[in-house]
Amino acid sequence: MYPSARYLPFGDAALVVEFGNVIDLAINRKVVALNETVLRANIQGIEETVPTYRSLLIRYDPAKITYNHLVAKIREIEKSLMDRPLEEKGRKFIIPVVYGGVYGPDLKDVAEYHGLTEDQVIEVHYGRFYRVYMIGFVAGFPYLGEVSEEIATPRLETPRLKVPAGSVGIADKQTGIYPCEAPGGWRIIGRTPLKLFDPNWQPPALLRPGDIVKFTPISEEEFKEFFEANAH
């Protein structure tokens, strides 16, 4: 974590507030807290905020607020957060997952990579709570952490051209869920029947930074029943 936040211009209509250069829970808590407070402040000219693992991107309209004026306002908000303990307001979600087989084609490889059985990988994966550090890559994709060292596995050397929606994967010490069909190189160990993104929702993504996720294993039959029950 940096001794103090860095304020950096990003093009001619965006500001980046950077708190560090590593994946760290304390850093991400600062990012999420700043993002939520900025949104509540409803500062004229701010068009969008994008929280990441270690920084907050603020996109603004230069015709409505200058860069220097925006920096001054954000610094004031950041200082107010330093004067009080950060509150964790993340929602909690239980995400059902059918592991292995056609739903988790990389489960066997992950197990072999670590000298574990497939059941052991599954138990380690669903045996802890994960924080949503950021949303990105594709709309609604949650980056969750951190995965236990017991099952942390590098990405595929050659990414797949198509990964089905709902696929649950591992990439090093991260785990994530594909909200839609997309290319990707994460190690796919299972799939959830839950829908994570819908452009008609407000907001369109089910999860947001700061939320807490717990996976729970389900059978293939339960997976299919969920789809049948929600088909209409």
Phi and psi in degrees as GROMACS dihedral restraints (atoms count N, CA, C in turn):
[ dihedral_restraints ]
;  ai    aj    ak    al  type     phi  dphi    fc
    3     4     5     6     1   -70.5    20    10
    4     5     6     7     1   151.5    20    10
    6     7     8     9     1   -57.8    20    10
    7     8     9    10     1   -34.0    20    10
    9    10    11    12     1  -147.1    20    10
   10    11    12    13     1   155.4    20    10
   12    13    14    15     1   -64.6    20    10
   13    14    15    16     1   146.4    20    10
   15    16    17    18     1  -101.7    20    10
   16    17    18    19     1   133.0    20    10
   18    19    20    21     1  -107.7    20    10
   19    20    21    22     1   116.5    20    10
   21    22    23    24     1  -128.8    20    10
   22    23    24    25     1   132.3    20    10
   24    25    26    27     1   -70.0    20    10
   25    26    27    28     1   143.1    20    10
   27    28    29    30     1  -127.0    20    10
   28    29    30    31     1    93.6    20    10
   30    31    32    33     1    72.1    20    10
   31    32    33    34     1  -156.4    20    10
   33    34    35    36     1  -104.3    20    10
   34    35    36    37     1     8.2    20    10
   36    37    38    39     1  -147.5    20    10
   37    38    39    40     1    30.0    20    10
   39    40    41    42     1  -152.7    20    10
   40    41    42    43     1   151.7    20    10
   42    43    44    45     1  -124.5    20    10
   43    44    45    46     1   137.7    20    10
   45    46    47    48     1  -113.6    20    10
   46    47    48    49     1   126.8    20    10
   48    49    50    51     1  -107.0    20    10
   49    50    51    52     1   113.3    20    10
   51    52    53    54     1  -111.4    20    10
   52    53    54    55     1   129.0    20    10
   54    55    56    57     1  -104.6    20    10
   55    56    57    58     1   -15.1    20    10
   57    58    59    60     1  -177.9    20    10
   58    59    60    61     1  -174.8    20    10
   60    61    62    63     1  -130.5    20    10
   61    62    63    64     1    22.9    20    10
   63    64    65    66     1  -136.0    20    10
   64    65    66    67     1   164.3    20    10
   66    67    68    69     1   -80.4    20    10
   67    68    69    70     1   115.5    20    10
   69    70    71    72     1  -150.6    20    10
   70    71    72    73     1   135.7    20    10
   72    73    74    75     1   -61.6    20    10
   73    74    75    76     1   -45.0    20    10
   75    76    77    78     1   -62.6    20    10
   76    77    78    79     1   -39.8    20    10
   78    79    80    81     1   -64.1    20    10
   79    80    81    82     1   -46.2    20    10
   81    82    83    84     1   -65.2    20    10
   82    83    84    85     1   -34.3    20    10
   84    85    86    87     1   -61.5    20    10
   85    86    87    88     1   -39.1    20    10
   87    88    89    90     1   -64.6    20    10
   88    89    90    91     1   -42.3    20    10
   90    91    92    93     1   -60.9    20    10
   91    92    93    94     1   -49.3    20    10
   93    94    95    96     1   -64.4    20    10
   94    95    96    97     1   -42.8    20    10
   96    97    98    99     1   -63.4    20    10
   97    98    99   100     1   -42.6    20    10
   99   100   101   102     1   -64.6    20    10
  100   101   102   103     1   -43.5    20    10
  102   103   104   105     1   -59.6    20    10
  103   104   105   106     1   -48.4    20    10
  105   106   107   108     1   -63.6    20    10
  106   107   108   109     1   -38.4    20    10
  108   109   110   111     1   -71.3    20    10
  109   110   111   112     1   -38.6    20    10
  111   112   113   114     1   -63.1    20    10
  112   113   114   115     1   -42.7    20    10
  114   115   116   117     1   -63.2    20    10
  115   116   117   118     1   -40.6    20    10
  117   118   119   120     1   -67.8    20    10
  118   119   120   121     1   -29.2    20    10
  120   121   122   123     1   -69.4    20    10
  121   122   123   124     1   -21.7    20    10
  123   124   125   126     1    51.7    20    10
  124   125   126   127     1    53.2    20    10
  126   127   128   129     1   -73.0    20    10
  127   128   129   130     1   125.9    20    10
  129   130   131   132     1   -62.8    20    10
  130   131   132   133     1   130.6    20    10
  132   133   134   135     1   107.0    20    10
  133   134   135   136     1   -22.4    20    10
  135   136   137   138     1   -76.4    20    10
  136   137   138   139     1   126.8    20    10
  138   139   140   141     1  -104.3    20    10
  139   140   141   142     1   -29.0    20    10
  141   142   143   144     1  -163.9    20    10
  142   143   144   145     1   146.6    20    10
  144   145   146   147     1  -124.2    20    10
  145   146   147   148     1   143.3    20    10
  147   148   149   150     1  -131.9    20    10
  148   149   150   151     1    98.2    20    10
  150   151   152   153     1   -77.3    20    10
  151   152   153   154     1   138.1    20    10
  153   154   155   156     1  -121.4    20    10
  154   155   156   157     1  -171.3    20    10
  156   157   158   159     1   -54.5    20    10
  157   158   159   160     1   -43.9    20    10
  159   160   161   162     1  -131.6    20    10
  160   161   162   163     1     4.2    20    10
  162   163   164   165     1  -152.7    20    10
  163   164   165   166     1   166.0    20    10
  165   166   167   168     1  -123.4    20    10
  166   167   168   169     1   122.7    20    10
  168   169   170   171     1   -93.7    20    10
  169   170   171   172     1   129.1    20    10
  171   172   173   174     1  -120.9    20    10
  172   173   174   175     1   114.1    20    10
  174   175   176   177     1   -95.2    20    10
  175   176   177   178     1   134.2    20    10
  177   178   179   180     1  -138.3    20    10
  178   179   180   181     1   166.6    20    10
  180   181   182   183     1   -99.0    20    10
  181   182   183   184     1   109.6    20    10
  183   184   185   186     1   -60.9    20    10
  184   185   186   187     1   -19.0    20    10
  186   187   188   189     1   -76.4    20    10
  187   188   189   190     1   -16.4    20    10
  189   190   191   192     1  -109.6    20    10
  190   191   192   193     1   -24.8    20    10
  192   193   194   195     1  -153.0    20    10
  193   194   195   196     1   137.2    20    10
  195   196   197   198     1   -81.8    20    10
  196   197   198   199     1   162.3    20    10
  198   199   200   201     1   -59.5    20    10
  199   200   201   202     1   -47.4    20    10
  201   202   203   204     1   -64.4    20    10
  202   203   204   205     1   -38.4    20    10
  204   205   206   207     1   -66.2    20    10
  205   206   207   208     1   -40.6    20    10
  207   208   209   210     1   -64.2    20    10
  208   209   210   211     1   -45.5    20    10
  210   211   212   213     1   -58.2    20    10
  211   212   213   214     1   -43.1    20    10
  213   214   215   216     1   -61.1    20    10
  214   215   216   217     1   -42.3    20    10
  216   217   218   219     1   -67.6    20    10
  217   218   219   220     1   -41.2    20    10
  219   220   221   222     1   -69.9    20    10
  220   221   222   223     1   -37.6    20    10
  222   223   224   225     1   -61.0    20    10
  223   224   225   226     1   -39.4    20    10
  225   226   227   228     1   -63.3    20    10
  226   227   228   229     1   -42.1    20    10
  228   229   230   231     1   -66.3    20    10
  229   230   231   232     1   -44.0    20    10
  231   232   233   234     1   -59.8    20    10
  232   233   234   235     1   -42.1    20    10
  234   235   236   237     1   -62.4    20    10
  235   236   237   238     1   -38.7    20    10
  237   238   239   240     1   -64.5    20    10
  238   239   240   241     1   -32.0    20    10
  240   241   242   243     1   -72.2    20    10
  241   242   243   244     1   -30.1    20    10
  243   244   245   246     1   -69.1    20    10
  244   245   246   247     1   -22.9    20    10
  246   247   248   249     1   -86.8    20    10
  247   248   249   250     1    -0.1    20    10
  249   250   251   252     1  -145.8    20    10
  250   251   252   253     1   154.5    20    10
  252   253   254   255     1   -65.8    20    10
  253   254   255   256     1   143.7    20    10
  255   256   257   258     1   -75.9    20    10
  256   257   258   259     1   130.8    20    10
  258   259   260   261     1   -94.6    20    10
  259   260   261   262     1   135.5    20    10
  261   262   263   264     1   -91.6    20    10
  262   263   264   265     1   112.7    20    10
  264   265   266   267     1  -114.9    20    10
  265   266   267   268     1    16.6    20    10
  267   268   269   270     1   -64.4    20    10
  268   269   270   271     1   141.1    20    10
  270   271   272   273     1   -78.9    20    10
  271   272   273   274     1   161.4    20    10
  273   274   275   276     1  -114.0    20    10
  274   275   276   277     1   134.9    20    10
  276   277   278   279     1  -129.5    20    10
  277   278   279   280     1   138.7    20    10
  279   280   281   282     1  -102.8    20    10
  280   281   282   283     1   120.1    20    10
  282   283   284   285     1  -109.1    20    10
  283   284   285   286     1   113.0    20    10
  285   286   287   288     1   -74.1    20    10
  286   287   288   289     1   140.5    20    10
  288   289   290   291     1  -139.3    20    10
  289   290   291   292     1   132.4    20    10
  291   292   293   294     1   -95.3    20    10
  292   293   294   295     1   121.8    20    10
  294   295   296   297     1   -96.7    20    10
  295   296   297   298     1   148.5    20    10
  297   298   299   300     1    74.9    20    10
  298   299   300   301     1  -173.2    20    10
  300   301   302   303     1    61.4    20    10
  301   302   303   304     1  -145.1    20    10
  303   304   305   306     1   -68.4    20    10
  304   305   306   307     1   -18.8    20    10
  306   307   308   309     1   -84.0    20    10
  307   308   309   310     1   -23.8    20    10
  309   310   311   312     1  -136.0    20    10
  310   311   312   313     1    70.4    20    10
  312   313   314   315     1   -64.0    20    10
  313   314   315   316     1   -16.5    20    10
  315   316   317   318     1  -102.2    20    10
  316   317   318   319     1     2.8    20    10
  318   319   320   321     1   -59.4    20    10
  319   320   321   322     1   -43.6    20    10
  321   322   323   324     1   -61.5    20    10
  322   323   324   325     1   -43.3    20    10
  324   325   326   327     1   -65.7    20    10
  325   326   327   328     1   -39.4    20    10
  327   328   329   330     1   -62.8    20    10
  328   329   330   331     1   -42.5    20    10
  330   331   332   333     1   -62.5    20    10
  331   332   333   334     1   -45.9    20    10
  333   334   335   336     1   -66.0    20    10
  334   335   336   337     1   -36.1    20    10
  336   337   338   339     1   -59.8    20    10
  337   338   339   340     1   -33.7    20    10
  339   340   341   342     1  -106.3    20    10
  340   341   342   343     1     1.9    20    10
  342   343   344   345     1    68.3    20    10
  343   344   345   346     1    34.5    20    10
  345   346   347   348     1  -116.1    20    10
  346   347   348   349     1   167.6    20    10
  348   349   350   351     1   -85.1    20    10
  349   350   351   352     1   163.3    20    10
  351   352   353   354     1   -62.2    20    10
  352   353   354   355     1   -39.7    20    10
  354   355   356   357     1   -62.3    20    10
  355   356   357   358     1   -36.4    20    10
  357   358   359   360     1   -66.8    20    10
  358   359   360   361     1   -40.8    20    10
  360   361   362   363     1   -60.9    20    10
  361   362   363   364     1   -45.0    20    10
  363   364   365   366     1   -60.1    20    10
  364   365   366   367     1   -46.7    20    10
  366   367   368   369     1   -62.8    20    10
  367   368   369   370     1   -40.3    20    10
  369   370   371   372     1   -66.7    20    10
  370   371   372   373     1   -40.7    20    10
  372   373   374   375     1   -65.1    20    10
  373   374   375   376     1   -46.3    20    10
  375   376   377   378     1   -88.4    20    10
  376   377   378   379     1     0.8    20    10
  378   379   380   381     1   -86.6    20    10
  379   380   381   382     1     9.4    20    10
  381   382   383   384     1  -143.8    20    10
  382   383   384   385     1   167.1    20    10
  384   385   386   387     1   -91.6    20    10
  385   386   387   388     1   146.2    20    10
  387   388   389   390     1  -122.6    20    10
  388   389   390   391     1   140.8    20    10
  390   391   392   393     1   -93.0    20    10
  391   392   393   394     1   138.8    20    10
  393   394   395   396     1   -79.7    20    10
  394   395   396   397     1   106.4    20    10
  396   397   398   399     1   -80.5    20    10
  397   398   399   400     1   -37.9    20    10
  399   400   401   402     1  -164.2    20    10
  400   401   402   403     1   165.6    20    10
  402   403   404   405     1  -116.4    20    10
  403   404   405   406     1   129.6    20    10
  405   406   407   408     1  -177.0    20    10
  406   407   408   409     1  -163.7    20    10
  408   409   410   411     1    72.3    20    10
  409   410   411   412     1   -68.9    20    10
  411   412   413   414     1  -129.2    20    10
  412   413   414   415     1   162.1    20    10
  414   415   416   417     1   -55.6    20    10
  415   416   417   418     1   123.5    20    10
  417   418   419   420     1    86.6    20    10
  418   419   420   421     1     2.2    20    10
  420   421   422   423     1   -77.6    20    10
  421   422   423   424     1   116.4    20    10
  423   424   425   426     1   -89.9    20    10
  424   425   426   427     1   128.7    20    10
  426   427   428   429     1   -90.8    20    10
  427   428   429   430     1   115.7    20    10
  429   430   431   432     1  -112.8    20    10
  430   431   432   433     1   144.7    20    10
  432   433   434   435     1  -155.4    20    10
  433   434   435   436     1   168.1    20    10
  435   436   437   438     1  -108.1    20    10
  436   437   438   439     1   149.3    20    10
  438   439   440   441     1   -74.2    20    10
  439   440   441   442     1   144.1    20    10
  441   442   443   444     1   -59.7    20    10
  442   443   444   445     1   144.6    20    10
  444   445   446   447     1   -57.4    20    10
  445   446   447   448     1   -24.7    20    10
  447   448   449   450     1   -61.3    20    10
  448   449   450   451     1   -28.1    20    10
  450   451   452   453     1  -127.7    20    10
  451   452   453   454     1     4.4    20    10
  453   454   455   456     1   -62.0    20    10
  454   455   456   457     1   123.7    20    10
  456   457   458   459     1  -136.9    20    10
  457   458   459   460     1   137.6    20    10
  459   460   461   462     1   -62.5    20    10
  460   461   462   463     1   158.9    20    10
  462   463   464   465     1   -62.2    20    10
  463   464   465   466     1   164.2    20    10
  465   466   467   468     1   -63.8    20    10
  466   467   468   469     1   144.7    20    10
  468   469   470   471     1   -66.3    20    10
  469   470   471   472     1   -35.9    20    10
  471   472   473   474     1  -119.8    20    10
  472   473   474   475     1   110.6    20    10
  474   475   476   477     1   -62.7    20    10
  475   476   477   478     1   152.2    20    10
  477   478   479   480     1   -77.6    20    10
  478   479   480   481     1   149.5    20    10
  480   481   482   483     1   -76.6    20    10
  481   482   483   484     1   -28.2    20    10
  483   484   485   486     1  -139.1    20    10
  484   485   486   487     1   125.5    20    10
  486   487   488   489     1  -119.3    20    10
  487   488   489   490     1   125.9    20    10
  489   490   491   492     1   -62.5    20    10
  490   491   492   493     1   149.8    20    10
  492   493   494   495     1   -58.6    20    10
  493   494   495   496     1   139.7    20    10
  495   496   497   498     1    90.9    20    10
  496   497   498   499     1    -7.2    20    10
  498   499   500   501     1   -63.9    20    10
  499   500   501   502     1   136.1    20    10
  501   502   503   504     1  -106.8    20    10
  502   503   504   505     1   124.4    20    10
  504   505   506   507     1  -129.9    20    10
  505   506   507   508     1   169.5    20    10
  507   508   509   510     1  -124.3    20    10
  508   509   510   511     1   136.3    20    10
  510   511   512   513     1  -139.6    20    10
  511   512   513   514     1   103.0    20    10
  513   514   515   516     1    57.8    20    10
  514   515   516   517     1  -123.1    20    10
  516   517   518   519     1   -96.7    20    10
  517   518   519   520     1    17.2    20    10
  519   520   521   522     1  -109.9    20    10
  520   521   522   523     1   152.6    20    10
  522   523   524   525     1  -129.3    20    10
  523   524   525   526     1   153.1    20    10
  525   526   527   528     1  -155.6    20    10
  526   527   528   529     1   170.8    20    10
  528   529   530   531     1  -130.6    20    10
  529   530   531   532     1   125.3    20    10
  531   532   533   534     1   -76.1    20    10
  532   533   534   535     1   117.3    20    10
  534   535   536   537     1   -78.2    20    10
  535   536   537   538     1   -16.2    20    10
  537   538   539   540     1  -151.4    20    10
  538   539   540   541     1   167.5    20    10
  540   541   542   543     1   -64.6    20    10
  541   542   543   544     1   130.7    20    10
  543   544   545   546     1  -160.5    20    10
  544   545   546   547     1   159.2    20    10
  546   547   548   549     1   -70.9    20    10
  547   548   549   550     1   155.5    20    10
  549   550   551   552     1   177.8    20    10
  550   551   552   553     1   158.3    20    10
  552   553   554   555     1  -115.9    20    10
  553   554   555   556     1    14.1    20    10
  555   556   557   558     1   -72.5    20    10
  556   557   558   559     1   151.8    20    10
  558   559   560   561     1   -78.6    20    10
  559   560   561   562     1   111.2    20    10
  561   562   563   564     1   -84.9    20    10
  562   563   564   565     1   119.0    20    10
  564   565   566   567     1  -113.8    20    10
  565   566   567   568     1    -7.1    20    10
  567   568   569   570     1  -175.0    20    10
  568   569   570   571     1  -173.9    20    10
  570   571   572   573     1  -149.9    20    10
  571   572   573   574     1   141.9    20    10
  573   574   575   576     1  -105.8    20    10
  574   575   576   577     1   144.5    20    10
  576   577   578   579     1   -83.5    20    10
  577   578   579   580     1    -6.3    20    10
  579   580   581   582     1   -70.7    20    10
  580   581   582   583     1   143.4    20    10
  582   583   584   585     1   -87.9    20    10
  583   584   585   586     1   128.2    20    10
  585   586   587   588     1  -103.5    20    10
  586   587   588   589     1   -16.9    20    10
  588   589   590   591     1  -147.2    20    10
  589   590   591   592     1   136.7    20    10
  591   592   593   594     1  -150.0    20    10
  592   593   594   595     1   119.2    20    10
  594   595   596   597     1   -60.7    20    10
  595   596   597   598     1   -16.0    20    10
  597   598   599   600     1   -85.8    20    10
  598   599   600   601     1   -13.0    20    10
  600   601   602   603     1   -76.5    20    10
  601   602   603   604     1   158.5    20    10
  603   604   605   606     1  -135.3    20    10
  604   605   606   607     1   105.0    20    10
  606   607   608   609     1   -73.0    20    10
  607   608   609   610     1   160.6    20    10
  609   610   611   612     1   -72.2    20    10
  610   611   612   613     1   -20.1    20    10
  612   613   614   615     1   -97.6    20    10
  613   614   615   616     1   137.0    20    10
  615   616   617   618     1   -65.1    20    10
  616   617   618   619     1   -43.2    20    10
  618   619   620   621     1  -103.0    20    10
  619   620   621   622     1   157.1    20    10
  621   622   623   624     1  -143.4    20    10
  622   623   624   625     1   159.0    20    10
  624   625   626   627     1   -54.3    20    10
  625   626   627   628     1   136.2    20    10
  627   628   629   630     1    99.1    20    10
  628   629   630   631     1   -16.9    20    10
  630   631   632   633     1   -69.2    20    10
  631   632   633   634     1   159.4    20    10
  633   634   635   636     1  -116.4    20    10
  634   635   636   637     1   132.5    20    10
  636   637   638   639     1  -119.6    20    10
  637   638   639   640     1   137.0    20    10
  639   640   641   642     1  -127.0    20    10
  640   641   642   643     1   125.3    20    10
  642   643   644   645     1   -86.3    20    10
  643   644   645   646     1   148.5    20    10
  645   646   647   648     1  -137.0    20    10
  646   647   648   649     1   132.0    20    10
  648   649   650   651     1   -74.0    20    10
  649   650   651   652     1   141.3    20    10
  651   652   653   654     1  -131.3    20    10
  652   653   654   655     1   165.0    20    10
  654   655   656   657     1   -85.5    20    10
  655   656   657   658     1   167.3    20    10
  657   658   659   660     1   -62.4    20    10
  658   659   660   661     1   -36.0    20    10
  660   661   662   663     1   -63.5    20    10
  661   662   663   664     1   -43.4    20    10
  663   664   665   666     1   -65.0    20    10
  664   665   666   667     1   -36.7    20    10
  666   667   668   669     1   -60.3    20    10
  667   668   669   670     1   -47.3    20    10
  669   670   671   672     1   -68.1    20    10
  670   671   672   673     1   -37.5    20    10
  672   673   674   675     1   -62.0    20    10
  673   674   675   676     1   -37.9    20    10
  675   676   677   678     1   -61.1    20    10
  676   677   678   679     1   -44.9    20    10
  678   679   680   681     1   -65.3    20    10
  679   680   681   682     1   -40.5    20    10
  681   682   683   684     1   -64.6    20    10
  682   683   684   685     1   -39.7    20    10
  684   685   686   687     1   -69.7    20    10
  685   686   687   688     1   -24.4    20    10
  687   688   689   690     1  -112.2    20    10
  688   689   690   691     1    20.3    20    10
  690   691   692   693     1   -72.2    20    10
  691   692   693   694     1   -23.7    20    10
